[in-house]
Amino acid sequence: MKKLILLFFLTVNVVFSQELDATVIVNSENLSIRYREILVDFGPMIQTYLNTTKFSGSPWEFENVKCSFNIFFSTVSDESNYTAQVVVTSMRRVYQSDKFSPMMVVNDGTWAFVYEKNQSIFLILIILTDSLHFSTIMHI
């Protein structure tokens, strides 16, 4: 399988041309209350970013891609190094219907990243490898 490159986080820029219709659900029950409080805005911030960023580089003439990002936090170390399971699901509309059908589901149980409350979102180039795990390629 060819490597699929995803631009996951970029510097926040408000762009009015949407390409994603994303829903982000965060579960931080495995973390202490202290870290849950730090992550309280994480889901809405990522959802806003995904839904307001233009990813294609050209005018998007199609229906927005309906998708969901379910993030299950598992551990935190050094105050800002998080590990989580992320399940990304994309869906397509069923022909001549209001219903949706799953197109792709990616489950990565070893997603690791650095997050500090109130930091701006920055570029993290993510690559989906043949083993279906996200790997961080570059930080800017």
DAWO-V571993 format. One line per field, one symbol per residue. ss: DSSP state (H for helix, E for strand, - for the rest). phi: phi as a letter, one per 20 degrees, with the letter a starting at -180 (. if undefined). A space follows every 50 residues. Layout:
ss: ???
phi: ???
This chain:
ss: ---EEEEEE----------EEEEEEEE-----HHHHHH---HHHHHHHHH HH------------EEEEEEEEEEEEE---EEEEEEEEEEEEE------E EEEEEEEEEEEEEE---------EEEEE-----EEEEEE-
phi: .ffdedeeccgfcfceeecddeddddcdgfdfggffffegefgfffffgf edeeeenbgeddfgffbccdddfdbbblmbedcbecddcdccffglbeec cfdbcdccecfcadbcgmfffcfcedceegemcfcfdbdc
